[in-house]
Structure formats: C-alpha cells, structure tokens
Amino acid sequence: MKYIVAGIGGQGILFATKVLGHIALGKGLPVIGSEVHGMSQRGGSVISHFKIGDYQSPLIASGDADIFLAFDQSEALRNYHFLREGGQAVINVEHPAELAHPRLQDYFRQRRITLHALDGLGLIREHLGGKFLFLNVLILGALCGAGVGNFSRDEMRQAVGELAPARFREENLKGFDLGYGALAK
Amino acid sequence: MSRKDIMLGNEAIARGLVEAGCEVAASYPGTPSSEILPAVAHWAEELGTRTVVEWGANEKVALEYAIGASFARKRSCAIMKQVGLNVAMDPFMSIAANEMDGGVLLVVADEPGCYSSQTDQDSRALALFAKIPCFDPCDAVEAKAMVFDAYEISEKYRVLTMLRPTGRVNHCRQAVECGDGVIPGRPLEFRRMPEGHRILMPMTMRGALERHNRRFEELRREFGTAFGKYNFEVPAQGPARLGIIACGLCYAVVRDVLKALGRTDVALLKIGTPVPLPLDLVQDFIGRHDSVLILEETFPVVEQQLLDRTKVQGRWNGWVPMEWELSPEVITSIILRALGEPAALPAWEATLEEARKALQLGRRGPRLCPGCGHRPSYLAIRKAYPDCILCSDIGCYGLAIAQKAVDTNVCMGGSITVASGIAMAFRAEGKPASRPIFATLGDSTFFHMGLPGLASAVYNKHPFVLVILDNGITAMTGGQGHPGVGGKLRPGEKSGSVDIEGAVRGCGVTHLVVQEPYDVSGSVRVLKEAWEHARTAEEPAVVILRHPCITMLKAPPTPRPVRVDPDKCTGCRYCLTHFNCPGIGWDENTKKTFIDRRFCVSCGVCVDACPRDAIVFTGEEA
C-alpha cells in the first residue's frame, strides 16, 4: 500500500506519517517512506511518501499511489498525479467550486479516482475552537471514516493517543473522532 | 534485546555512530544533515555512553575537532551538508594524505534536487579529489551498517573516510534495528610521531604522497573483493537485454521500478563503494552486457572512473540528465528508452495539467513565519533606504527575497564581504558611495563566518551597515545552539557563550546599536543613523535587530490582534509584496486584503506595513 500525504509546512504532515509508521511497525509490516525537511517546512509545500510492503525505495512514482491524503486543496491539485488508476483521495476542501471544475472532474473520471472530501477547517472552527493544528489527526480520522487504507479506526485512534504529547492527547483524539464522524457512512 | 524502531536515515546513522563506539561527534547544522548530531546525543543517553557531542561554530571547526580526537586515538566523526564541506575543504584536503590514529568519519549529506541548498554538488567527487574512500548508502538500514565498515576501513588504512548519504536517504523513514551493544571506546593515547604524521608541511609530503596513492589502490582492491554486501549483482532471469549500474538511492529506485514494470530481463550491479571504484567488478559487468546504463546522483563519479565508456549509456552521451534528481519517473523513462520501448505520455496527464492551468495553480515557496522578527527588520531597511544595496546571507532571512528586500545572497558570511566588495567598487570610482550599502546576517551565521569579514571591513575601513538579525538561535535548520547563545546536546553539560556586542566591539566597531525590530519606526531611525555614521566616518557600523525566534518561544507573545479596514484598503498590495506575511490574505472578489486567521499570530507588526493605515488594532476600535 502506497500513501502520499501532502500539505503546507506547519500542518503536521510528518506527525501523520509517523502515526502510519507506528501502526505498521507494531504489526510487523515492512515500511519505508520519504519526507522533506528544512526550508520546505517554512510554510512551503510539503510532501511525504509512505510505503507499506516489499519495497526498496522510499519514493512513490507518479501514477502509483493507492491513497492520497491532502491537507490543503491547492497542494492536492499539485499532487493528484501521484494517484494510480482507481486510487482514493481524502481531501480537506475549502473551495468546493474549485473541486467541481469540469477539467478536474474529467481527470477523476479518466482515472476512476474516488474522492472523500471534507471541510476540515470548518469543522475545527466549529468544534475545536479554531485550533488548526489538529487538522492532521482530523484527516487521519477521516481516512478511517471513509473506510480507506489498511488500518482500523481503533488501531489508528490508539496510535494517535500514544504518539500525541500528553497535554494535547484529549484534543488530538477529539480531532480524530471529528474527522471519523465527518466521513463515516 | 535488540529491537526495531522506525527512524529517519539520519537517526539510523547516529545510532550506528554510537553503537560503533564513536566517542567524539561534531557538526554544524545544515539540511539534510541537521538531525544527525542531536540523534547521536539521544542514542548516547539511551546506550549510556560518554560520547562527546558538540556543535562547532562552522564545519571547518567541526572537522578539526574530529581530526584532533582521532590524533588522540578516539573514534570520531564530523557531520555536515555538502555546502558545509566547502567550508571544511582546508582541513579535508590537508588531512587526506595523512595517517590517522582513531577511526575518523566524515558524514556529508548531499542534496540532489537542491531543496534547501544553493549548490548542486556530489561529495563523492571530492572523495575522489582527495583520494579517500567513500560509502554511498541506498537507505537508512544500509547507512547504519556502513558506519561500522567505514570505521573499520578508516582504522585499517588509517584514512579519513566519507559516508555520503543523499537527502532522500537522510530523510527516508524505515524500520532499523537497534543493537544493544556498543563497541567499547579506546583509551586516549597521544604518542609523539615521526615527521610526516600529524605535522603537515611541504617537507613532509615526500613519502606521504606515494603512501597515499598506494593506499588508494589497496582500497580499490579491497572494495572489489571484500565488500560483496554493498557491491553485488541482481542478475536477470535468462539473458539480460540491458545492464544497469546503480549507486545509492538510484539502486533502490531501480529495484522498485523494475518490479513495477515487471521486467526480469535487466541485470543490475549495485555499487555502494563508488570511491575508489572497484574497477575489476565494474569492467567485468560491462564486458558481459551489450549496453550498460549508469544511474548515480548527481555527478558521473562512477562513470568518469571507467577506463572505457564505449558501451556505457550515461551522462557523457546524454542518456542520463545532468540536472536534478533521478526520480522514479525519470529512471523509468531512461530504462524504457534504453530498452528501446519509450512510453508515451498518458492522456490523463494532459487533462490534469489543463485543470491546474485553469485553476491557476502557482508555486508555494517557503516564507518567514508569521510573527518573525526578520520581516519587520527588512521592512525597516527598505523604508529607511528604498534604494540601498542589500547583501543578505544564508539563513531564514534569505526568504526575505519574497519581500523584494534582498539584492544578493551568496554563501555563509558572504553578506559582509560582498558588501565590502561593493564599497570597494565605489572606492575604485574615486567618490563616496551614492547608494547606502547594507549587509544582513543572523546570529549563528555571524559566528560561523561573519567575524573574519567584519574584522577585514574594520581594517580596510569599508563604509556599510551590518545588520545582525539576532533571534537567539540557528533557526532555519530547526533551532540549534551556537557560540552566541550556548546550550549543549548532552543533558546537564555546561556551556559558555560569547556576547555578540562584545565580539562586534572587539572587532573594532565604534558605532553599535541594539534595537527591537517590532518597533519599525524606531528601527528606521536607528538604521539611518548607522548609515550616516558609516558614510561620514568611512567605516562599518553595526545594528543588532534583536527579537527571539517565534518558533522557540515557550509562551505566546502578548496578542495585538489586527483587522483590515476595508474602507481604507485600496488594494495596492504593498503589504503583500513588501511585508509578505502568511497572515495577510488577498480576496479576489473584493480586491482587498484580509487577515487570515489560520496563520495570523496577532503580533500586530503589520500595522506599520500599510502605507494607507488600513491595518488597525481591533482593541483600539471599541
């Protein structure tokens, strides 16, 4: 299973891939991934590659990712090409009209891509006092809520609880549940 | 009980260093190498070793620390990024031909793709230049294993040895085994040695050079015969239609690409010790194939060591691009082309590209953090002198190019000396500078390489203003200590610190003012006075604009929330182009700016950035 996680520096993307790695390691699955550190973290585009299974390189090729988590809509647009035919995307959407653009919809149809969109920032404003730092766990919750990926709600929730700093644990779990609820059928 | 942890390549290298008995580790931070030294301290705590872990003021300092510790028979290590090795070239070349005592490693992280670097360099080429051995790991697990072998080689041949990961290996995340044993440290021993050892002088080179060259050939033989774990073949099933020689990350990518393509008719030779190249192995592989592709990042270091390239498809004949990373996509297309089966671009790529164009997807460059003290510093310099020549330096503040503030940016410390050069150019015209000259650099960069430039400017009486942007940390690379602030990586260790004002005065500067950059109008006044002094006294003046790095604050600053008054905002965009804060957004519908609450930290400084006074404190309205 190959995941691409994309967003903006400061959104906690590296924490999200840490959670995925933590669960996979616990299950004894081989994992390898790649992160971008340094200058890109100063509010620039950030992308993380994460592969579970028998792989040698940390990079995912264009057209090859099973799952795409996008914390930001324009970073989503920048990175859709990573998705394979029939891949699935969980996207934090602020501007639904842009997502509905006909050429973009053409692309989704051509590649048979399933979109799971949610208004993460709206949810955080409404239920988490506007603390946008929790967007990352909200997206992980949404991933489980959408029923995408190899991890169950319980194991993901447990990993979030274990890896979050003690003083933010409750809010992280709340964010996770919020994301789960937004996309659970 | 050994266990596996998910760790970064950098953390794996650090784990290897501690387990392999490295007793002295030194570095200067630089992406993608910065996490190694803190991880050495972390693992040393966990494994209970006494390893001395210290930042040097620059990379030359760090490498000389490692050399000194090796002379005292300790296993040592210096860690840096590729640009850092340029700073450390003097000890690097001077020590190359010497016979070392304790094993000494140079970990130098290259960065194909230039994500956080202003140069594209392949440090393996410098290993070849210095004639020292080099290991080129393909992932975190191999990088850790290579640390042990590099120490063995370093001690067996008494030679400085290079471990050269690329950024993708430094920042790959993988399950890596944590051993519980540590190779015991060596007792310190400093014996007096005959000439030619440790005393590097013209008269000691005779004999040393011959010995050095002989050693290089012995290493080549050993790499060709005893290093099958890093240099091995992955044969084709049946006759091979193509041979590929791959190094480092390229090897791992080729493995995954061949698997994805379902190709079993390609033979692969992995080379993990590219310098000196085990020629017998490589020539034998080439001899057995009709054509051989060579994939390595980023210079043709293996390729250029070959004696005969007629069967080779590489950079010399245009099969492999000279620039940028060899990504999975690039490697796939090179392999397919070499097999005579080039792939057409799929139709969906064009559709997606059209959507991106229609939705006007732009580039998202890195920017200074909201609340950063550098932003008002540059605003103040440009407000004081819109026409000044502003020479900047390497650090976060280089991002002020997005504020239309910066004119030059060369290398660590280059702000001061380039400003000097411009002052000398005016002097060569025989008249005073017609435009104010400013240099800006950070506190860590000042200690890294700023001091010699400042001393020279005082000596030569160069009129310019040096602005030290003092945020009390090495910020760009994630908040490391430096001589100006102290702080050490092993818990409980004491550190000293150098007073920046004292250092500046010690260089002979007479005009020195410290100023808070959040006070923009105060800064403008101070900067103007400084230039007046520099111009009239014909000597450098120094202003320290001091505000702590926002990412290092323990508690948030007192909020001074603001809003944009839409009646006053004319949509001139000055705040966007000259202040450039993520907390100020642009509304396409109203053609006015607004405060983007997702990013704004309510520092209130942008009130001074609006020429129309349209940004107002919310508290003052009630």
Boltz contact constraints between the chains, C-beta under 6 A:
constraints:
  - contact:
      token1: [A, 21]
      token2: [B, 6]
      max_distance: 6.0
  - contact:
      token1: [A, 21]
      token2: [B, 173]
      max_distance: 6.0
  - contact:
      token1: [A, 25]
      token2: [B, 6]
      max_distance: 6.0
  - contact:
      token1: [A, 25]
      token2: [B, 175]
      max_distance: 6.0
  - contact:
      token1: [A, 32]
      token2: [B, 174]
      max_distance: 6.0
  - contact:
      token1: [A, 33]
      token2: [B, 173]
      max_distance: 6.0
  - contact:
      token1: [A, 34]
      token2: [B, 168]
      max_distance: 6.0
  - contact:
      token1: [A, 34]
      token2: [B, 172]
      max_distance: 6.0
  - contact:
      token1: [A, 35]
      token2: [B, 171]
      max_distance: 6.0
  - contact:
      token1: [A, 37]
      token2: [B, 31]
      max_distance: 6.0
  - contact:
      token1: [A, 37]
      token2: [B, 171]
      max_distance: 6.0
  - contact:
      token1: [A, 38]
      token2: [B, 31]
      max_distance: 6.0
  - contact:
      token1: [A, 38]
      token2: [B, 116]
      max_distance: 6.0
  - contact:
      token1: [A, 39]
      token2: [B, 116]
      max_distance: 6.0
  - contact:
      token1: [A, 39]
      token2: [B, 366]
      max_distance: 6.0
  - contact:
      token1: [A, 42]
      token2: [B, 366]
      max_distance: 6.0
  - contact:
      token1: [A, 43]
      token2: [B, 366]
      max_distance: 6.0
  - contact:
      token1: [A, 43]
      token2: [B, 367]
      max_distance: 6.0
  - contact:
      token1: [A, 43]
      token2: [B, 582]
      max_distance: 6.0
  - contact:
      token1: [A, 44]
      token2: [B, 364]
      max_distance: 6.0
  - contact:
      token1: [A, 44]
      token2: [B, 365]
      max_distance: 6.0
  - contact:
      token1: [A, 44]
      token2: [B, 366]
      max_distance: 6.0
  - contact:
      token1: [A, 45]
      token2: [B, 364]
      max_distance: 6.0
  - contact:
      token1: [A, 55]
      token2: [B, 256]
      max_distance: 6.0
  - contact:
      token1: [A, 56]
      token2: [B, 252]
      max_distance: 6.0
  - contact:
      token1: [A, 56]
      token2: [B, 255]
      max_distance: 6.0
  - contact:
      token1: [A, 56]
      token2: [B, 256]
      max_distance: 6.0
  - contact:
      token1: [A, 57]
      token2: [B, 252]
      max_distance: 6.0
  - contact:
      token1: [A, 57]
      token2: [B, 253]
      max_distance: 6.0
  - contact:
      token1: [A, 57]
      token2: [B, 256]
      max_distance: 6.0
  - contact:
      token1: [A, 58]
      token2: [B, 172]
      max_distance: 6.0
  - contact:
      token1: [A, 59]
      token2: [B, 328]
      max_distance: 6.0
  - contact:
      token1: [A, 61]
      token2: [B, 328]
      max_distance: 6.0
  - contact:
      token1: [A, 61]
      token2: [B, 329]
      max_distance: 6.0
  - contact:
      token1: [A, 62]
      token2: [B, 329]
      max_distance: 6.0
  - contact:
      token1: [A, 77]
      token2: [B, 356]
      max_distance: 6.0
  - contact:
      token1: [A, 77]
      token2: [B, 361]
      max_distance: 6.0
  - contact:
      token1: [A, 80]
      token2: [B, 352]
      max_distance: 6.0
  - contact:
      token1: [A, 81]
      token2: [B, 352]
      max_distance: 6.0
  - contact:
      token1: [A, 98]
      token2: [B, 359]
      max_distance: 6.0
  - contact:
      token1: [A, 101]
      token2: [B, 355]
      max_distance: 6.0
  - contact:
      token1: [A, 101]
      token2: [B, 359]
      max_distance: 6.0
  - contact:
      token1: [A, 103]
      token2: [B, 354]
      max_distance: 6.0
  - contact:
      token1: [A, 103]
      token2: [B, 355]
      max_distance: 6.0
  - contact:
      token1: [A, 103]
      token2: [B, 358]
      max_distance: 6.0
  - contact:
      token1: [A, 104]
      token2: [B, 355]
      max_distance: 6.0
  - contact:
      token1: [A, 106]
      token2: [B, 351]
      max_distance: 6.0
  - contact:
      token1: [A, 107]
      token2: [B, 348]
      max_distance: 6.0
  - contact:
      token1: [A, 107]
      token2: [B, 351]
      max_distance: 6.0
  - contact:
      token1: [A, 107]
      token2: [B, 352]
      max_distance: 6.0
  - contact:
      token1: [A, 107]
      token2: [B, 355]
      max_distance: 6.0
  - contact:
      token1: [A, 110]
      token2: [B, 348]
      max_distance: 6.0
  - contact:
      token1: [A, 110]
      token2: [B, 351]
      max_distance: 6.0
  - contact:
      token1: [A, 111]
      token2: [B, 348]
      max_distance: 6.0
  - contact:
      token1: [A, 132]
      token2: [B, 598]
      max_distance: 6.0
